[in-house]
Amino acid sequence: MFSQGVDPEGNPRSGRNETPPSRNTAVDSVAAMTHTVTRRAVNRHFLMCPPEHFDVVYAINPWMDTSVPVDTGRALAQWETLKQAYETRGHTVDVIDPEPGLPDMVYAANGGIVVGGQALAARFTYPERAKEGPAYDAWFTGPAARARGITSAGQSGETQEGEGDLLLVGDTLLAGHGFRTTRAAHEEAARRLGLAEQGIDVVPLELVDPRYYHLDTALAVLDTGETGNAPLLAYLPGAFTPASRATLERLYPDAILASDDDAAVLGLNVVSDGKHVFLTDRAGRLADDIAAAGFDVVPVDLSELFKGGGSVKCCTLELRPDTPAADCAADPEESA
């Protein structure tokens, strides 16, 4: 099941140099793509949770500071702006009801993963978030999910925090570990989601920087390859072990390399539909590099939700039914 390009420890078998490519190489690749790649949006289906109970009442990651007040009303307004940004570009958003006492439930990406119509709910590392797993599984087993062609595979038995650490790129599942998701959880997800039957390989990536405790804070999927383009990522090299960096270099040689400054504002915590890239309005050079690669950058202010350690992707769980949508998403700029 696991990719033939890595050994059981996640180390590449190609013998490539582990030194990440220079920034100039990455910039040259981006410049070349600007003139050769046409980006197309693909309809997405998302699950989101309004931050009605959002607050920072405990600290379980380096971004959380219980001494900093949270404006829940402002968090709700920012969340609604993100939801509307998706919907005005043709995407479907379902909403799960938030539960009192679960202030981090807004970070829907952590709630599980849905591939090929099968949903596997998360099992969280910290007891403060433990009840979120059953809450998301209840939605996966409910009528709204069934209407979308989604079947629950239950809750993970291993520690696993959903799309926070499990990111699908075409026929590859990039699987983070080191802080919140275990290697055993990768194997369990592959088995219970039937990834081998779907032709999906699992590639483990080890995280080493506690600021980037989830894969989706250190790596962004910009193009999955669905429309015929080569898959494209952006990532922070220093967030990974040398072996995992070498794996990323080998699989995605044209990836955009993020700066420490952009990663530190969670600039890599993005959602992309293949053309539009939704990301924090605090990203600087990274946003420019993404635009230079032919994408339309959609900046969103999620500064209030940043206080909990999350941004755009954290708030967004992708629902992948058994039969994916084939139509391109509506693009108001093209239809005007």
Solvent accessible surface area in square Angstrom, and as a share of the most:
residue,aa,sasa,rsa
1,M,81,0.36
2,F,52,0.22
3,S,13,0.09
4,Q,147,0.65
5,G,19,0.18
6,V,4,0.02
7,D,38,0.20
8,P,101,0.64
9,E,123,0.55
10,G,4,0.04
11,N,55,0.28
12,P,26,0.16
13,R,134,0.49
14,S,64,0.41
15,G,75,0.72
16,R,111,0.41
17,N,111,0.57
18,E,78,0.35
19,T,92,0.53
20,P,39,0.24
21,P,42,0.26
22,S,64,0.41
23,R,61,0.22
24,N,112,0.57
25,T,65,0.38
26,A,6,0.05
27,V,65,0.37
28,D,95,0.49
29,S,22,0.14
30,V,4,0.03
31,A,51,0.40
32,A,58,0.45
33,M,23,0.10
34,T,60,0.35
35,H,159,0.71
36,T,109,0.63
37,V,38,0.22
38,T,104,0.60
39,R,16,0.06
40,R,108,0.40
41,A,5,0.04
42,V,17,0.10
43,N,40,0.21
44,R,25,0.09
45,H,24,0.11
46,F,3,0.01
47,L,0,0.00
48,M,0,0.00
49,C,1,0.00
50,P,14,0.09
51,P,2,0.01
52,E,90,0.40
53,H,67,0.30
54,F,3,0.01
55,D,57,0.30
56,V,8,0.05
57,V,94,0.54
58,Y,36,0.14
59,A,65,0.50
60,I,18,0.09
61,N,19,0.10
62,P,78,0.49
63,W,47,0.17
64,M,13,0.06
65,D,70,0.36
66,T,80,0.46
67,S,92,0.59
68,V,61,0.35
69,P,109,0.69
70,V,30,0.17
71,D,74,0.38
72,T,45,0.26
73,G,48,0.46
74,R,112,0.41
75,A,0,0.00
76,L,61,0.30
77,A,59,0.46
78,Q,14,0.06
79,W,11,0.04
80,E,63,0.28
81,T,75,0.44
82,L,0,0.00
83,K,32,0.14
84,Q,93,0.41
85,A,13,0.10
86,Y,0,0.00
87,E,68,0.31
88,T,80,0.47
89,R,58,0.21
90,G,29,0.28
91,H,8,0.04
92,T,55,0.32
93,V,18,0.10
94,D,21,0.11
95,V,61,0.35
96,I,8,0.04
97,D,112,0.58
98,P,23,0.15
99,E,75,0.33
100,P,107,0.67
101,G,66,0.64
102,L,11,0.06
103,P,12,0.07
104,D,3,0.02
105,M,2,0.01
106,V,3,0.02
107,Y,6,0.02
108,A,0,0.00
109,A,0,0.00
110,N,3,0.01
111,G,0,0.00
112,G,0,0.00
113,I,0,0.00
114,V,0,0.00
115,V,3,0.02
116,G,22,0.21
117,G,3,0.03
118,Q,61,0.27
119,A,0,0.00
120,L,1,0.00
121,A,0,0.00
122,A,0,0.00
123,R,98,0.36
124,F,15,0.06
125,T,58,0.34
126,Y,79,0.30
127,P,110,0.69
128,E,67,0.30
129,R,10,0.04
130,A,46,0.36
131,K,148,0.63
132,E,1,0.00
133,G,0,0.00
134,P,69,0.44
135,A,10,0.07
136,Y,0,0.00
137,D,28,0.14
138,A,63,0.49
139,W,31,0.11
140,F,1,0.00
141,T,67,0.39
142,G,13,0.13
143,P,98,0.62
144,A,45,0.35
145,A,0,0.00
146,R,149,0.54
147,A,87,0.68
148,R,97,0.35
149,G,42,0.40
150,I,2,0.01
151,T,78,0.45
152,S,28,0.18
153,A,25,0.19
154,G,22,0.21
155,Q,40,0.18
156,S,1,0.00
157,G,50,0.48
158,E,69,0.31
159,T,38,0.22
160,Q,1,0.00
161,E,1,0.00
162,G,0,0.00
163,E,1,0.00
164,G,0,0.00
165,D,0,0.00
166,L,0,0.00
167,L,11,0.05
168,L,26,0.13
169,V,4,0.02
170,G,36,0.35
171,D,95,0.49
172,T,21,0.12
173,L,0,0.00
174,L,0,0.00
175,A,0,0.00
176,G,0,0.00
177,H,21,0.09
178,G,46,0.45
179,F,72,0.30
180,R,10,0.04
181,T,3,0.02
182,T,57,0.33
183,R,58,0.21
184,A,45,0.35
185,A,1,0.01
186,H,0,0.00
187,E,90,0.40
188,E,10,0.05
189,A,0,0.00
190,A,5,0.04
191,R,164,0.60
192,R,75,0.27
193,L,3,0.01
194,G,18,0.17
195,L,0,0.00
196,A,62,0.48
197,E,148,0.66
198,Q,75,0.33
199,G,48,0.46
200,I,12,0.06
201,D,61,0.32
202,V,0,0.00
203,V,3,0.01
204,P,2,0.01
205,L,0,0.00
206,E,69,0.31
207,L,5,0.02
208,V,71,0.41
209,D,25,0.13
210,P,80,0.50
211,R,92,0.34
212,Y,0,0.00
213,Y,14,0.05
214,H,3,0.01
215,L,0,0.00
216,D,1,0.01
217,T,0,0.00
218,A,0,0.00
219,L,1,0.01
220,A,3,0.02
221,V,24,0.14
222,L,1,0.01
223,D,5,0.03
224,T,22,0.13
225,G,25,0.24
226,E,93,0.41
227,T,37,0.21
228,G,71,0.68
229,N,31,0.16
230,A,76,0.59
231,P,59,0.37
232,L,4,0.02
233,L,0,0.00
234,A,0,0.00
235,Y,2,0.01
236,L,7,0.04
237,P,20,0.12
238,G,50,0.48
239,A,0,0.00
240,F,1,0.01
241,T,22,0.13
242,P,66,0.41
243,A,20,0.15
244,S,4,0.03
245,R,44,0.16
246,A,0,0.00
247,T,0,0.00
248,L,0,0.00
249,E,6,0.03
250,R,59,0.22
251,L,60,0.30
252,Y,18,0.07
253,P,84,0.53
254,D,67,0.35
255,A,6,0.05
256,I,0,0.00
257,L,12,0.06
258,A,9,0.07
259,S,25,0.16
260,D,92,0.47
261,D,115,0.59
262,D,8,0.04
263,A,0,0.00
264,A,34,0.26
265,V,36,0.21
266,L,0,0.00
267,G,0,0.00
268,L,0,0.00
269,N,0,0.00
270,V,8,0.05
271,V,11,0.07
272,S,15,0.10
273,D,0,0.00
274,G,6,0.06
275,K,26,0.11
276,H,5,0.02
277,V,0,0.00
278,F,0,0.00
279,L,1,0.00
280,T,8,0.05
281,D,71,0.37
282,R,113,0.41
283,A,14,0.11
284,G,37,0.36
285,R,122,0.44
286,L,3,0.01
287,A,18,0.14
288,D,96,0.50
289,D,18,0.09
290,I,0,0.00
291,A,49,0.38
292,A,39,0.30
293,A,0,0.00
294,G,29,0.27
295,F,7,0.03
296,D,45,0.23
297,V,40,0.23
298,V,15,0.09
299,P,82,0.52
300,V,5,0.03
301,D,54,0.28
302,L,5,0.03
303,S,16,0.10
304,E,3,0.01
305,L,0,0.00
306,F,40,0.17
307,K,54,0.23
308,G,2,0.02
309,G,2,0.02
310,G,0,0.00
311,S,3,0.02
312,V,0,0.00
313,K,20,0.09
314,C,4,0.02
315,C,0,0.00
316,T,0,0.00
317,L,0,0.00
318,E,27,0.12
319,L,3,0.01
320,R,42,0.15
321,P,30,0.19
322,D,107,0.55
323,T,111,0.65
324,P,92,0.58
325,A,56,0.43
326,A,98,0.76
327,D,101,0.52
328,C,58,0.35
329,A,9,0.07
330,A,63,0.49
331,D,11,0.06
332,P,66,0.42
333,E,136,0.61
334,E,128,0.57
335,S,95,0.61
336,A,122,0.95
